[in-house]
Amino acid sequence: IYKCGSFNLHHKFELDGSAVSLLLQSKDVFLIASHMKGTQIYSTDGQLKCSPRAPGLAHPRFLRRGNINLAPDVLAFINRTKPQEVVLLDTETGKPFAEPYRHPINVVHVSLNQDGTASSRKMLLIDANRD
């Protein structure tokens, strides 16, 4: 992790030889997905916050921008086995933040706003009809 304006090494992570398949950053947290360690959420000072365990996160190679999104307090991702469902997890604990959202048709893109508090968090979806 580098601090903008001062590109001296700030934090370093050992990934144990595992290639990172996805990196997402939010205001206060970031997510690293790798084949060896799975999905992990860290604070911006490099402390592990949680390693969320959910069926859609079991295979990081399937995670891509658009089917997963990160806000300071919520991780949202499209459930691979039920693509009409968006799972919401708490970034502190890795446990459900709310009941999964169920859309009438398959969801192809999910996004979260980055400002505000958990109670005012907004989620944007694009479904298979592209509306």
Secondary structure as the mmCIF struct_conf table of DSSP 4:
data_model
#
loop_
_struct_conf.conf_type_id
_struct_conf.id
_struct_conf.beg_label_comp_id
_struct_conf.beg_label_asym_id
_struct_conf.beg_label_seq_id
_struct_conf.end_label_comp_id
_struct_conf.end_label_asym_id
_struct_conf.end_label_seq_id
STRN STRN1 TYR A 2 LYS A 3
TURN_TY1_P TURN_TY1_P1 CYS A 4 GLY A 5
STRN STRN2 SER A 6 LEU A 9
TURN_TY1_P TURN_TY1_P2 ASP A 16 GLY A 17
HELX_LH_PP_P HELX_LH_PP_P1 SER A 18 ALA A 19
STRN STRN3 VAL A 20 GLN A 25
BEND BEND1 LYS A 27 ASP A 28
STRN STRN4 VAL A 29 SER A 34
TURN_TY1_P TURN_TY1_P3 HIS A 35 LYS A 37
STRN STRN5 GLY A 38 SER A 43
TURN_TY1_P TURN_TY1_P4 THR A 44 ASP A 45
BEND BEND2 GLY A 46 GLY A 46
STRN STRN6 LEU A 48 CYS A 50
HELX_RH_3T_P HELX_RH_3T_P1 PRO A 55 LEU A 57
BEND BEND3 ALA A 58 ALA A 58
HELX_RH_3T_P HELX_RH_3T_P2 PRO A 60 PHE A 62
STRN STRN7 ARG A 65 ARG A 65
TURN_TY1_P TURN_TY1_P5 GLY A 66 ASN A 67
STRN STRN8 ILE A 68 LEU A 70
BEND BEND4 PRO A 72 ASP A 73
STRN STRN9 VAL A 74 ILE A 78
BEND BEND5 ARG A 80 LYS A 82
TURN_TY1_P TURN_TY1_P6 PRO A 83 GLN A 84
STRN STRN10 GLU A 85 ASP A 90
TURN_TY1_P TURN_TY1_P7 THR A 91 THR A 93
BEND BEND6 GLY A 94 LYS A 95
STRN STRN11 PRO A 96 PRO A 96
BEND BEND7 PHE A 97 ALA A 98
HELX_LH_PP_P HELX_LH_PP_P2 GLU A 99 PRO A 100
STRN STRN12 TYR A 101 ARG A 102
BEND BEND8 PRO A 104 ILE A 105
STRN STRN13 VAL A 107 LEU A 112
BEND BEND9 ASP A 115 GLY A 116
HELX_RH_3T_P HELX_RH_3T_P3 ALA A 118 SER A 120
STRN STRN14 MET A 123 ASP A 127
TURN_TY1_P TURN_TY1_P8 ALA A 128 ASN A 129
#
